[in-house]
Amino acid sequence: MLFDFWKRPDINKGVEEYKSTEGAILLDVRTKEEYISGHIPQSINIDVGMIGNANSKIKDISTPVFVYCHSGARSSSALNALKGMGYTNVKNIGGIIANSGKLERGV
């Protein structure tokens, strides 16, 4: 449908898909400060500005990676960067502002 282009990813569905995908990584691309203030449990943090270093934490480029940020914009940029680095199974699940699940604080 034409309007699907404007439809934002549903982070809650994305988190459920992450949980049911064996070997998947949940990647938060917000700043370290944002991550510490509240993040989805089991996620790892790589600031979108440092996404070029993702291979230090995500060794296998075929690993399923579910990416989120605050609103979905930075995760979209991170997705494009990761694909450009050769990662083959990356999905933007949107922004944490729409998350209805629990959050953890700290690192």
C-alpha positions as CSV (number, residue, x, y, z in Angstrom):
1,M,0.0,0.0,0.0
2,L,1.2,3.5,-0.8
3,F,1.0,4.7,2.8
4,D,3.0,1.9,4.2
5,F,6.1,3.9,3.3
6,W,5.2,6.3,6.1
7,K,4.4,3.6,8.6
8,R,6.9,3.4,11.4
9,P,8.2,0.1,12.6
10,D,6.5,-1.3,15.7
11,I,9.2,-1.7,18.3
12,N,7.0,-4.0,20.4
13,K,6.6,-6.5,17.5
14,G,10.3,-6.1,16.8
15,V,11.3,-7.0,20.4
16,E,9.0,-10.1,20.2
17,E,10.6,-11.1,16.9
18,Y,14.1,-10.6,18.5
19,K,13.2,-12.8,21.4
20,S,12.0,-15.6,19.1
21,T,15.1,-15.4,16.8
22,E,17.9,-17.7,17.8
23,G,21.3,-16.0,18.1
24,A,19.8,-12.5,17.5
25,I,21.3,-9.3,18.9
26,L,19.2,-6.3,20.1
27,L,21.2,-3.2,19.3
28,D,20.5,0.2,20.9
29,V,22.2,2.9,18.8
30,R,21.5,5.9,21.1
31,T,24.2,7.6,23.1
32,K,25.7,5.9,26.1
33,E,23.9,8.5,28.4
34,E,20.6,7.7,26.8
35,Y,21.3,3.9,27.1
36,I,22.1,4.2,30.8
37,S,19.0,6.2,31.5
38,G,16.8,3.4,30.2
39,H,17.1,0.6,27.6
40,I,15.4,-2.7,26.6
41,P,16.8,-5.6,28.6
42,Q,19.4,-7.8,26.8
43,S,20.3,-5.0,24.4
44,I,23.8,-3.9,23.6
45,N,24.8,-0.3,23.0
46,I,26.8,1.1,20.1
47,D,26.3,4.8,19.5
48,V,25.3,5.4,15.9
49,G,28.3,7.6,15.6
50,M,30.5,4.6,16.4
51,I,28.6,2.1,14.2
52,G,31.7,1.6,12.1
53,N,33.1,-0.3,15.1
54,A,30.2,-2.8,15.3
55,N,32.4,-5.7,14.2
56,S,34.1,-5.5,17.6
57,K,30.8,-6.6,19.2
58,I,29.0,-8.3,16.3
59,K,31.6,-10.6,14.7
60,D,29.4,-12.6,12.3
61,I,27.9,-10.5,9.6
62,S,25.0,-13.0,9.2
63,T,23.9,-12.5,12.8
64,P,20.3,-11.3,13.1
65,V,20.5,-7.7,14.4
66,F,17.4,-5.8,15.6
67,V,18.2,-2.1,15.8
68,Y,16.4,0.6,17.7
69,C,17.0,4.2,18.9
70,H,14.8,6.9,20.4
71,S,12.4,7.6,17.5
72,G,13.6,5.4,14.7
73,A,15.7,7.9,12.7
74,R,19.2,6.9,14.0
75,S,18.3,3.2,13.8
76,S,17.5,3.7,10.1
77,S,20.9,5.3,9.6
78,A,22.6,2.5,11.6
79,L,20.8,-0.1,9.5
80,N,22.1,1.5,6.3
81,A,25.6,1.7,7.7
82,L,25.6,-2.0,8.9
83,K,24.3,-3.1,5.5
84,G,27.1,-1.1,3.9
85,M,29.6,-3.0,6.1
86,G,28.2,-6.3,4.8
87,Y,25.8,-7.3,7.5
88,T,23.0,-9.3,5.9
89,N,20.3,-9.7,8.5
90,V,19.6,-6.3,10.0
91,K,16.2,-4.9,10.8
92,N,15.2,-1.4,12.1
93,I,12.5,-2.0,14.8
94,G,12.0,1.7,15.5
95,G,12.1,3.9,18.5
96,I,12.1,3.2,22.2
97,I,9.6,6.0,22.8
98,A,6.9,3.6,21.6
99,N,8.1,0.6,23.7
100,S,5.5,-0.7,26.1
101,G,7.8,-3.2,27.7
102,K,10.0,-2.7,30.8
103,L,13.3,-0.9,30.7
104,E,16.6,-1.3,32.6
105,R,18.8,1.5,33.8
106,G,22.6,1.5,34.0
107,V,25.0,-0.5,31.8
